[in-house]
């Protein structure tokens, strides 16, 4: 999951919610973010949120998350994260602020756990590729068209070429004209 995008979107929505720049109620937020702990931290103690400069708190929380999200979580980094959270809690001394910071910490932990699981799965794939029975055999084989150094003789020319290959081994790609339709969407988009 892309936690950076989730946090960015949720912080933007909460800025709108708290500052009233656009009409935005709690129900649409709950529908979009469902049971996301960060949303619950934002709306769980609204009575405490209004006791402090909530915009400043949210900016500081978001900066904290951006600083650490997507990075490598070594023991040293976790120590800095804990220290930054302690400093934040001493600065603001507010349960609403603390709840947001703990929800962000939980997101960093989730991100780290997912990264570790992906790395472990990558290790499993490598181990499966080198399973017993797939070991390379050594020895010289004499095959027609093979040189002593193991290289094969390759005939050049058009005969026996796969369809779509040009001389020189390059693949001939069909020409596609790219244009834009009346709705402004790109036509003939290969990604579509």
N, C-alpha and C positions, 0 to 999 in steps of 0.2 A: 504494500500500500504506500502511496505517496503522502507521507505525513507532513511534509513541508507545504504541500498544496492545501491539505486539510486545515492546517494551522493558519496559513495565510487567509484562506477564505473565511474561516470562523472568526478570526480577529477582525477582518474587514466588516463582516456582518455585525459583530458586536459593537464596533465603532458606530455603525449606522444605528443600531438599536439604542445605545446609550445617548447618542447625541441628537437623535431624532431628525437626521438629515433627510430621511425618507421614511414613509410609514412602514414599519416592520414589527410585527408582533412576535410573541413567544411561540405560538403554534406553528408558524411556518419554519422557524428555526428548529423546533423539535422534530418536525416532519423531515427536514433535510438531514439533520445531524443525528437523529434518533437518540440512542443512549450513549453517545460519545462522552466520555468522562470530562473532557475539556469544556464542553457545553454545560454539563451539569455543574462544573466549578464556576462558570460564569453566572449561571442563573440561580444557583443554590443559595447564595447569601447576598441577594441584591440589596438588602437593608444595610449590609456592611459596605457594599460597593460605593454607595452614595456618601459615605462618611469620609472619603478620601478623594484625591485627584485621579479618578479612574482612568482618564486618558493617559496620564503619565505612567500609571501602573501598567496599563496594557502595552504601551510602547516599550517599557523596560522588559516586560515579560517576553514580548515578541522578539526583541533584540537578543535576549538570552537564548531563546530557542534557535534563532537563526545562526547564532555563534556556534552551536554544537551539533545541530541536525546535519545528518549526512556525512559526518566525519568518522574517524576511527575512534572507537571507545576503548582506549587503553586504561589501565588502572590509574595512571596519572591524570588522564582526562576526567575520569569519574571523580577523582578527588577534587579537581577544579570545579566540576559541576556542583558537587555537594557544598563546597566553600562558597560559590556564587549564590546558591540558594539560601545558605545561612545568612550571608550578608544582606540579601534581599529581604528576608524575613525580619531581620533586625531593623532595617531601614523603614519598612512599612508597618509592621506590627498590626496587621489586619487579617482576620480569618479569610476574607474573600481573596485577598492578594495571595495568601499562603495556599489556598485551594487551587488557584490558577497555576501557580508555580509547581505544585505537586502533580497536577494533571499533565503539565508539560514534561516533567521528569518521567512520568509513566509513559508518555509517548516516545521519549528518547530510549527508554528501556525496551519498549516494543520494537522500535526500529533496530536496535542492537540485536535483539533476539532473532528477528527475521533475517538479518544479515548473517548471523552465525549459522542459522539453519540452512540458508542458501549455500554458504561455504561448505557446510558438512555434506549437503547433497552433491555439490560439485566434486568433493572428494570421493563419494560413493560411485559416481559415474566414471571417474578415472580408474578406480579399483576394478569395476566391472569390465572395463575394456581390456584389462590385463588379467583376465580370469585364466585359470589353469586350462591347458589344452590349446591355447592360442599363442603358444610360444613359437618364436621364429626358429626355423631349422637352419643349421649352417651346412654348407657343402656346395660343391660346384655341380651345376647341372648343365648339360649341353642341350641346348634347344636350337632348332633351326632359326637362323636370323639373329642369334645372340652372340655377342663378342665375348672374349675371355674376361673382360672387366665387368661383365654383367649387363652391359648396355645392349639395347635391341636396335636392330637395323629398321629404320622407318623409311618407307617409300614416300616420295613426295609426288604431287600431282593431283589431278582431279579425280582419278579413279578411286572408288571405294570411300569417297568422302561422305560424311553424313549430310543430309539435306540441311541447307542453311549455312554451310561452311563455305567460305571463299578461299581462294588460293592463299597460302600463308597461314592457314589455320584460324583466321578471324571469323567470328560469327556474324553473319549478315542479319541485321535487325530490320524489321519492317519500319518504313518511315511513317510517322504519325504526326499529323498536323495538330498543334495545340491551339485552342481558341477558347473564347469565353462566350457563354450563352447570354440570352437576354436577362437572365436573373443574376448575372455576374459570377456564376459558378464556372469553373474551368471544365471544359468538355474534353473528352478523351483522356481523362485522368487515369494513369496507370495504377494509381493507389486505390481507386474506387472499386 
